[in-house]
Amino acid sequence: MSGAWKVPAGKTINDFMYPEWMPPPRGHVHPVQEIEALVEAVKAGILSHQQATAEMGLNSLEIDLQNKESFDRSKAMGLFYTVFEGWTEKQQAMAATEKNTGRGAEE
């Protein structure tokens, strides 16, 4: 079976040495309380965002990329959502800066 699998271009064998296994998502008994508990655990530093999303059977990188895409799209369309604390204020400040200077707000 030698040669049955080849390392993809741009990768090394070490890139495949430590796979991360994510269990299938489990059903929720009390969904609201379980989500609130995960949020509080992340805020308290007991769990990372990645651990909390993995516990739900989700991939934190995919969530972050989707959130960024949604943020950029809503900003471009002038839409302000309250998905994240401070999101609306930051978007409004960025929009005001762009209006006043023709540039985005500096991070």
C-alpha positions in Angstrom: 0.0 0.0 0.0 3.0 2.2 -0.1 2.2 5.4 -2.0 -1.5 4.9 -1.6 -1.7 8.4 -0.1 0.4 11.4 -0.9 0.9 14.6 1.2 -1.0 17.4 -0.5 1.0 20.2 -2.0 1.8 22.9 0.5 1.5 20.6 3.5 3.9 18.4 5.4 3.3 15.1 7.1 3.5 17.0 10.4 0.3 19.0 9.5 -1.6 15.7 9.8 0.0 14.4 13.0 -2.4 15.8 15.6 -6.0 15.6 14.3 -8.7 17.0 16.5 -11.7 14.8 16.9 -15.1 16.5 17.4 -17.9 14.3 18.8 -21.3 14.5 17.1 -23.5 17.1 18.7 -25.6 15.9 21.5 -29.3 16.8 21.9 -30.2 19.6 24.4 -32.3 18.9 27.4 -32.6 22.6 28.3 -31.2 24.5 25.3 -31.4 28.0 26.7 -29.8 27.1 30.0 -27.1 25.1 28.3 -26.1 27.9 25.9 -26.1 30.4 28.8 -23.9 28.1 30.8 -21.4 27.8 27.9 -21.4 31.6 27.5 -20.7 32.1 31.2 -18.0 29.5 31.1 -16.2 31.2 28.2 -16.6 34.6 30.0 -15.1 33.2 33.2 -12.2 31.6 31.3 -13.2 28.1 32.2 -13.7 27.1 28.5 -12.4 28.6 25.4 -14.6 29.7 22.5 -13.2 26.7 20.6 -14.0 24.3 23.4 -17.6 25.6 23.8 -18.3 25.4 20.1 -16.8 21.9 19.9 -19.0 20.8 22.8 -22.0 21.8 20.6 -20.5 19.8 17.7 -19.6 23.0 15.8 -16.3 24.3 14.3 -15.2 27.7 15.8 -13.2 28.6 12.8 -16.2 28.2 10.5 -18.3 30.3 12.9 -15.7 33.0 13.1 -15.4 33.2 9.3 -19.1 33.3 8.9 -19.4 36.0 11.6 -16.7 38.1 9.8 -18.4 37.6 6.5 -21.8 38.7 8.0 -20.2 41.7 9.7 -18.5 42.9 6.5 -21.6 42.4 4.5 -23.9 44.2 7.0 -21.3 47.0 7.2 -21.2 47.4 3.4 -25.0 47.5 3.3 -25.3 49.9 6.2 -27.1 47.4 8.4 -26.6 47.4 12.2 -27.3 44.2 14.1 -26.9 43.6 17.8 -25.4 40.1 17.5 -22.4 41.0 19.6 -22.0 43.4 22.5 -20.7 46.6 21.1 -21.2 45.6 17.5 -23.8 48.3 16.8 -21.7 51.0 18.5 -18.6 50.0 16.6 -20.3 49.9 13.2 -22.0 53.2 13.8 -18.6 54.8 14.8 -17.0 53.3 11.8 -19.8 54.6 9.5 -19.5 58.1 11.1 -15.7 58.0 10.6 -16.1 57.0 7.0 -18.7 59.7 6.4 -16.5 62.4 7.9 -13.1 61.4 6.5 -13.9 59.1 3.6 -11.9 56.3 5.4 -12.7 53.6 7.9 -12.1 53.8 11.6 -8.6 52.8 12.7 -8.5 49.7 14.9 
